């Protein structure tokens, strides 16, 4: 849609012509599974895997279909087939004996050359013996198609697990008081919330211990834990007593580093830290203490506690590789996770006593809440039951599960219709209106804030009454030409097949429209198709007169356009087909004869000629079968142009009867009783209005009603092998007798040639088919020399008068000089 000045910002005479709209089709070239439906429950062993091409009339191609019990399609059970077909419905009976409660995956693709990757479309179904229809997810690859929020199914263990969430962990650290003297300058935060700040002792290292799952800090109490027992806090394993008024001081395990006794307590504390716990270590430096022991002193505690048995070595083993950089007054922070190599230990130092740093990192911890949302299931005729089952990974309680039943209307809007608690695992949902909510999806709330292990979804399913599914199938039956000649009947026929195991409950509407080259629509009022039983087929038929659709046309067919009765898919109910009607651009040919002979301009013809005009056209389907294709006019000697109409014996039309020889003829039999010059005009046009020539056919001729014959000449003369005879006849009838006598110069007749020997003769100019070869009446060769000849005629008992000879302009020519008393001469020279 193109709109100009859509907000009517500018005033115009009219606003109605500012919008242009054009509809166009973007075709899809794919093949998709349509039955059994994805995630469906199948209860019969004789199921056919059925796929539909997106273009139901596509050219012949090769397709691959496969079935297996894994979406990887690599098990020993795998079956496959190759199908070569034009577009439409592809069916495959795999010949498997299905196992109860087993999920099967099947897929289809257009075959590709070796080395290229096929584009597979995958579907799955569950075989469950019995008589139930529905949708089900119960296998890993099926569950992997559900949408998880904060929860996922692990590909290795195939267990549901909460997704780790990232918490922002930060440490502010500096040297007191030169780098900072506020409590916040010595703080630890989780997700922006201060956990602890400041210190109570100084000349110390403060340890904080965090639960790796909750990131809750441990209380410094008799038995450290993430749940406090109440004040007083501090003193665990000899750590400092917690001082009052310091934020989060109850979480601090603070030990002085000034003497070996406290450094031993630090070592013991580090040994106590639970495996997997996250530990931070922050040094609190007093620059006013000139006897501050640095890392080298800590290391030398080996002399008291044994090799490698100091807190220094414990931190070094935990990943504090640059601990020896604490060789002067400066601050540091170190973080690690005890016994977990997947957690990278990190440390950071100030440069001196005046700078400060903020160390930050994201720490992953498992969530305690997640949502699993199934794909959309449907469409259904009626809903029946919802069923689901979970198992727990926990020895003690902790899992909390609910399941939402979500209705999806025709506009894809979703509404929670019901929430099932953990005991409602098999419920009646027949009260859900399938007309209002033709599709459903399930959503599980999965919570475990104790063990952080979600309940394991084993399966969920909905049972329903299914809808049918049909598809246009050119490979079942079609009669649609891509290209045809104008005049050929434009036949459009294609099959529509019910590919499901459910019958249609009502007849099916068919919309059919043909758009011509100018995008003008011709709508066909096609009768409805019968309600189709499973596997049944109906044929959609229509025909068009191609003369009205010259050029590129687009055929649009849409079965069940309003989805009434409802079915599963619509993509395979639609056909867009380009049809080219080739125009007739070739001129017809016109052939005109007078008494079977082609004449030249100003030839003499019979006063009762039989004129035949034959119009020949190469368009096989536009028969020249009516009188409009030929027009006849005759200019009379007095100059009047007379038009002749068909009817009677004078002008008769003979139509073409078949496209193999598309020729129409006229027989024109005028009675030309007036001597003089005539001119014939014939105009020929084919059914596409192509003229037979750039200009119409015209020929001038003479008519002499008096029967006469011109001088008879032989040609060639002299001759060596043979010679023919040339003469002209007038009138309307060829004489009954016409003989040519050949004589020696002494008057002896040596050869006589009768009319029958001469071949066909007609009024007008004649050149005999017969050629005299210089032999006598006995076949003996005559001697070279001069011979005489004459012609003898008889018409109704009278000899014909002599006809003057005419030149090309119609004037007379004196030919008597070549004859003596009617005898001509010829010369035989071998």
CORCORQUI-V467237 format. One record per run of one state. SS is the DSSP state (H for helix, E for strand, - for the rest). FROM is the first residue (numbers start at 1). TO is the last residue. Records with the same first field share a line. If there is no record, write none. Layout:
SS: FROM-TO  FROM-TO
This chain:
-: 1-1  4-18  21-30  36-39  43-48  54-60  69-78  86-88  93-101  111-120  128-133  138-139  144-146  150-150  154-159  163-163  175-175  177-182  191-192  198-203  211-216  218-233  235-235  239-240  242-248  252-252  257-259  273-277  285-285  287-294  300-301  306-310  319-322  326-331  338-345  350-355  367-368  374-376  379-379  392-399  409-413  421-425  429-438  448-455  467-467  469-469  481-482  486-488  499-507  509-509  516-520  525-528  530-536  549-550  560-566  568-570  583-588  595-596  598-602  606-610  617-626  636-640  645-646  648-650  655-658  662-662  669-675  686-690  692-696  704-707  711-712  716-718  720-722  730-736  745-748  754-754  759-763  768-771  773-774  776-780  782-784  796-797  799-800  804-804  807-811  814-815  819-819  821-822  829-830
E: 2-3  19-20  31-35  40-42  49-53  61-68  79-85  89-92  102-110  121-127  134-137  147-149  151-153  160-162  164-174  176-176  187-190  193-197  204-210  217-217  234-234  241-241  253-256  278-284  286-286  332-337  346-349  356-366  369-373  377-378  380-391  400-408  414-420  426-428  439-447  456-466  468-468  470-480  483-485  489-498  508-508  510-515  521-524  529-529  537-545  551-559  567-567  574-582  589-594  597-597  603-605  611-616  630-635  641-644  647-647  651-654  663-668  676-685  691-691  697-703  708-710  713-715  719-719  723-729  737-744  749-753  764-767  772-772  775-775  781-781  785-795  798-798  801-803  805-806  812-813  820-820  823-828
H: 140-143  183-186  236-238  249-251  260-272  295-299  302-305  311-318  323-325  546-548  571-573  627-629  659-661  755-758  816-818
